[in-house]
């Protein structure tokens, strides 16, 4: 079970911390096998808004292993470390050793400065809040700081832009580790629109056509996702949506931009593609699990979607 460790620095920005925490906590509630932990490296931690934190374990008491993740939130401008800072050398040495252990590091907003102070940005591409891009580049000239990016990944070190971009990065990390379907469930539960980085790949089919607010249509879409093998009829979906079949057909296209049949085919094809790539099931078994008539229909749709 991987552990997600959140560092709580003094003068941390609350949303930098709380946003990713909530994403991973919801992922756990949706079935992701993760544990959340919190550490600090200073004697006392208070948020930049003045909220004091209760004592949490020292970072040296935590044992990490490959596959774990450490998240470093940003801090107030007056608390930004410099390249020459030695006050917390032990903490920076701890951070610096993590990638060699297979532990991923993630900074939110100005948390990139803490990674830089640990020497982790040297030779790496990274990003931070738009107001601090120039300062990060000047403070750590051996790094390559990119502007206008939600987040950047370079050899086990993830950096993200300002504040809310930490939520986008957390969703990306959930998808990377637990797949697009669980990520969709997390973003839906938290009423989040999943903004992806320009270089992050194509938008997941599970998130397509969900940027609307009609509860009945969402219920129908959720039911289709949860009952792939059954391939539910229009009448069943209309009952789930508390609508008539004719009205649901109209509402579905109006709010999603596609027909019910097109949406159903897309998600069943994607589920089948995942099973083909990750399981040893026969094509017959995959077709049955995903609601296709037979393997030939499945193969035609997979070829068309390639």
MARMI-741555 format. One record per residue (C-alpha): residue in three letters; y, z, x. Coordinates in steps of 0.1 Angstrom, whole numbers, plus 5000, padded with zeros to 4 digits. Layout:
BEGIN
ALAYZX;...
//
This chain:
BEGIN
UNK500050005000;UNK503249895017;UNK506150135020;UNK509750045014;UNK511950275034;UNK515650305025;UNK517950445052;UNK520850655038;UNK523750635063;UNK526850845059;UNK529550665039;UNK527050415025;UNK528050184996;UNK526250304965;UNK525349964951;UNK524049844985;UNK521450124982;UNK520850154944;UNK520549784937;UNK517549714960;UNK516050054951;UNK516049964914;UNK514549624920;UNK511649764940;UNK511150054916;UNK510949804887;UNK508449594908;UNK506349904911;UNK506549974874;UNK505349614868;UNK502249664890;UNK503449594926;UNK501549834950;UNK504449984968;UNK505750324977;UNK509450404981;UNK510750645007;UNK514150755020;UNK515350865055;UNK518550955072;UNK519650975108;UNK522751195105;UNK523051555096;UNK524751495063;UNK525151185042;UNK527851115016;UNK528450784998;UNK531750595004;UNK532650704968;UNK532251074977;UNK528851134961;UNK526851364983;UNK523051304989;UNK520551584990;UNK518751625023;UNK516151365030;UNK513551335058;UNK514651245093;UNK513650885102;UNK511451015130;UNK509151185105;UNK508150855088;UNK505050665100;UNK505250295094;UNK502850005098;UNK502749625096;UNK503849495062;UNK506249785055;UNK509949725050;UNK513049915061;UNK516349855041;UNK519649945057;UNK522649945032;UNK526249885041;UNK528850145049;UNK532550185044;UNK534849995068;UNK535850305086;UNK532150395094;UNK531150065109;UNK529450105143;UNK530549915174;UNK528449735199;UNK529150015224;UNK528250305202;UNK525650545217;UNK525950835193;UNK522850745174;UNK520950585202;UNK517650735191;UNK517950585156;UNK518850245170;UNK515850255194;UNK513650335164;UNK515050035145;UNK514749805175;UNK511049885179;UNK510049815142;UNK509749425143;UNK507249455172;UNK505149675148;UNK505249415121;UNK507749605100;UNK510449385084;UNK514149495085;UNK516649425058;UNK520349495058;UNK522749475028;UNK526349375033;UNK527849565063;UNK524449715071;UNK524149415094;UNK526449605118;UNK523849885121;UNK521249625130;UNK523649475155;UNK524249805171;UNK520449835175;UNK520449505193;UNK518549335165;UNK521049055159;UNK520948925195;UNK519748565194;UNK519248585156;UNK520948405127;UNK522448645102;UNK525048705075;UNK527148985060;UNK530049035035;UNK532448745036;UNK535348975047;UNK533349085077;UNK531748755089;UNK534348715117;UNK534149075128;UNK530349075129;UNK530448755151;UNK533148905174;UNK531349245177;UNK527949085184;UNK528748755200;UNK525048685209;UNK524248645172;UNK524948345150;UNK526748465118;UNK526648235088;UNK529148235060;UNK528548145023;UNK524948255023;UNK523348505000;UNK520848605026;UNK519348495058;UNK515848555073;UNK515248525111;UNK512048655127;UNK511448955105;UNK515049055101;UNK516748985068;UNK520549015063;UNK522448965031;UNK526048905020;UNK528249145001;UNK526949424979;UNK525249244949;UNK523649004973;UNK521349294982;UNK519849264948;UNK519248894953;UNK517548964986;UNK515449234971;UNK514248994944;UNK513448734971;UNK511448994990;UNK509549084958;UNK508648724952;UNK507648674989;UNK505248964987;UNK504048964951;UNK504748624936;UNK507148454912;UNK505648584880;UNK506148944889;UNK509648864902;UNK510448704868;UNK509249014850;UNK511449234872;UNK514549014868;UNK513948994830;UNK513549374827;UNK516649444847;UNK518649164829;UNK519348994862;UNK519948624869;UNK517948544901;UNK520448364924;UNK518548204952;UNK519748114986;UNK520347734991;UNK517647725017;UNK515147944998;UNK513147664982;UNK512947544947;UNK513547764917;UNK510347924903;UNK508947774871;UNK508648124858;UNK512448164860;UNK513247814847;UNK514747794813;UNK515348174810;UNK519048184815;UNK519748254778;UNK520148554756;UNK518048464725;UNK515548754720;UNK513148554698;UNK512948264722;UNK512348514751;UNK509548674732;UNK507948344726;UNK508248254763;UNK506848594773;UNK503848544750;UNK503148204764;UNK503148354799;UNK500848634790;UNK498348424770;UNK497848114791;UNK494148084783;UNK494748094746;UNK497347824746;UNK499047974715;UNK499847764684;UNK503347704672;UNK502547924642;UNK501548224664;UNK504748184685;UNK506948164654;UNK505448494642;UNK506148654676;UNK509648524676;UNK510248634640;UNK511148284630;UNK509647984611;UNK507847724631;UNK510547464624;UNK513447694633;UNK511647814665;UNK511247454676;UNK514947394671;UNK515947724687;UNK513647684717;UNK515047344727;UNK518647464720;UNK518447764743;UNK516047644770;UNK516747274771;UNK513047184768;UNK510447174741;UNK507847444736;UNK505147214747;UNK506947114779;UNK507547474788;UNK503947574781;UNK502647284802;UNK504947374831;UNK503847734833;UNK500147654828;UNK500247394855;UNK501947624879;UNK499447904872;UNK496647654878;UNK498247534911;UNK498347894923;UNK494747944915;UNK493647624932;UNK495547734964;UNK494548104964;UNK491148144947;UNK487548014950;UNK487347944913;UNK485847614901;UNK488147364885;UNK486347424852;UNK487147804854;UNK490747734864;UNK491147494835;UNK489747764811;UNK491948034824;UNK495047824821;UNK494447684786;UNK493447324795;UNK490847114776;UNK488847024807;UNK489246984845;UNK490246614841;UNK493346714821;UNK494146974847;UNK493746734875;UNK496046474859;UNK498746734853;UNK498446864889;UNK498746514903;UNK501746444881;UNK503546764892;UNK502846704929;
//
